[in-house]
Amino acid sequence: MSNVLEEMKTRRSIRKFKPDAIPQEILDKIIEAGTYAANGRGAQNVIIIQVTNKEKRDEIAKKNAEIMGSEGDPFYGAPAMLIVLGKKDWPTHVYDGSLVMGNLMLAAHDLGIGSCWIHRAKEEFESSWGRELLASLGIEDEYEGIGHCALGYVDGDYPDVIPRKENRVFYIR
């Protein structure tokens, strides 16, 4: 079996991270994997925002928690996040962004970094707060938040792979 298939079979969502910073070289490799995700007509209309600044990370976590109706940390203490957004006027932006998220999580796993897809990016970037954040980065086009890829070193045991459910594949031959 190839390494890619093994990584797909063994990657799990992590919900407890160490506070240790991830070296930029590793984050760059994860981001690069995201930029190679399949996308509609090869248009590459998905963007990735890296957040490692603790104050900004905590601000985003607070906004995300407010949307969820919680006061906890929806990023489970992850010290880094990659926010994926798709260009709103592109018909496949949600699918393209989802493929980017998948590549990010698989690459992270391959590099020994835990990850978890955190939702509510759509609501964040529909708000005036989210639009202002994009503007502060010089992002002027209309983007929809697809997800946050929480990243960090796993704190504790890596979750076991659970058996796959049966009867999920059908054949027309």
C-alpha positions in Angstrom: 0.0 0.0 0.0 1.3 3.5 -0.8 2.1 6.0 1.9 -0.8 8.2 0.8 -3.4 5.4 1.3 -1.9 4.6 4.7 -2.0 8.3 5.7 -5.7 8.4 4.6 -6.5 5.3 6.7 -4.7 6.5 9.9 -5.4 10.2 10.1 -7.8 11.2 12.9 -9.2 14.5 14.1 -7.3 15.7 17.1 -9.1 17.6 19.9 -6.2 18.2 22.4 -3.1 20.0 21.3 0.2 20.9 23.0 0.9 24.7 23.0 4.3 24.2 21.2 4.8 26.2 18.1 5.0 24.4 14.8 8.1 25.4 12.8 7.4 27.6 9.8 9.1 25.0 7.4 6.5 22.4 8.4 3.6 24.9 8.1 4.9 25.8 4.6 4.8 22.1 3.5 1.3 21.7 4.8 0.2 24.9 3.0 1.9 23.8 -0.2 -0.1 20.5 -0.1 -3.2 22.6 0.1 -2.3 24.6 -3.0 -2.1 21.4 -4.9 -5.7 20.3 -4.2 -7.9 19.5 -7.2 -10.0 22.5 -8.1 -12.7 23.4 -10.7 -11.1 24.1 -14.1 -7.7 24.5 -12.4 -8.8 28.1 -11.5 -7.1 28.0 -8.0 -9.7 30.3 -6.5 -9.2 29.1 -2.9 -7.0 31.1 -0.5 -5.4 30.0 2.8 -4.7 32.3 5.7 -2.1 31.1 8.2 -2.7 32.3 11.8 0.1 31.7 14.4 -0.1 35.0 16.2 -1.5 34.1 19.6 -3.6 37.3 20.1 -5.2 37.0 16.6 -5.7 33.2 17.1 -7.5 33.9 20.4 -9.6 36.6 18.8 -10.7 34.2 16.0 -11.4 31.5 18.6 -13.6 33.9 20.6 -15.6 34.9 17.5 -16.0 31.2 16.5 -17.1 30.3 20.0 -19.7 33.2 20.0 -21.2 31.8 16.7 -21.3 28.4 18.3 -22.9 29.8 21.5 -20.0 28.7 23.6 -17.3 30.2 25.8 -14.7 27.4 25.3 -11.9 27.2 22.8 -13.3 25.6 19.6 -9.8 25.1 18.4 -8.9 22.8 21.3 -5.7 24.7 22.2 -4.2 24.4 18.7 -1.4 27.0 18.4 -1.8 27.4 14.6 -4.7 27.4 12.2 -5.1 27.6 8.5 -8.3 29.3 7.3 -9.5 28.2 3.9 -11.8 30.5 1.9 -13.3 30.1 -1.5 -14.0 32.9 -4.0 -17.8 33.4 -3.8 -18.4 33.9 -7.5 -16.8 30.6 -8.4 -19.4 27.8 -8.7 -17.3 25.1 -7.2 -15.7 27.2 -4.3 -17.1 25.0 -1.5 -16.0 21.8 -3.1 -12.6 23.2 -4.0 -12.1 24.6 -0.5 -13.1 21.2 0.9 -10.5 19.5 -1.2 -7.9 22.0 0.1 -8.9 21.2 3.7 -8.5 17.5 3.0 -5.0 18.0 1.6 -4.0 20.2 4.6 -5.1 17.5 7.1 -3.4 14.7 5.3 -0.1 16.6 4.8 -0.2 17.5 8.5 -0.7 13.9 9.5 2.2 12.8 7.3 4.4 15.5 8.9 3.5 14.4 12.5 1.1 17.3 13.1 -2.4 16.8 14.5 -5.3 18.5 12.8 -9.0 19.1 13.1 -11.5 20.7 10.7 -13.3 23.4 12.7 -16.5 24.9 11.2 -18.2 28.3 11.3 -15.7 30.0 9.0 -18.7 30.8 6.7 -20.4 32.7 9.5 -17.2 34.4 10.6 -16.4 35.9 7.2 -20.0 36.9 6.5 -19.8 39.2 9.5 -18.4 42.7 9.4 -15.6 41.5 11.7 -14.6 38.9 9.1 -14.8 41.3 6.2 -12.6 43.7 8.1 -10.0 41.0 8.8 -9.8 40.2 5.1 -9.5 43.8 4.2 -6.7 44.3 6.7 -4.8 41.6 4.8 -5.5 43.3 1.4 -8.0 40.7 0.4 -10.6 42.6 -1.6 -12.6 40.0 -3.5 -15.7 38.3 -1.9 -14.7 35.1 -0.2 -16.7 32.5 1.7 -15.2 30.8 4.7 -14.9 27.0 4.1 -13.2 25.9 7.3 -10.4 26.3 9.8 -7.6 23.6 9.9 -6.5 23.6 13.6 -2.9 22.4 13.8 -0.6 21.4 16.6 1.3 18.6 18.2 -1.0 15.9 19.7 -1.3 16.1 23.5 -1.8 12.5 24.6 -2.5 9.4 22.7 -3.3 9.5 19.1 -6.9 8.2 18.5 -7.3 4.7 17.3 -8.7 4.0 13.8 -12.3 2.9 14.2 -13.6 0.1 12.0 -15.3 1.2 8.8 -19.1 0.7 8.6 -20.3 -1.9 6.1 -22.7 -1.4 3.2 -21.4 2.1 2.2 -20.2 1.1 -1.2 -22.5 0.0 -4.1 -21.6 -1.3 -7.5 -23.1 -1.0 -10.9 -21.3 -3.4 -13.2 
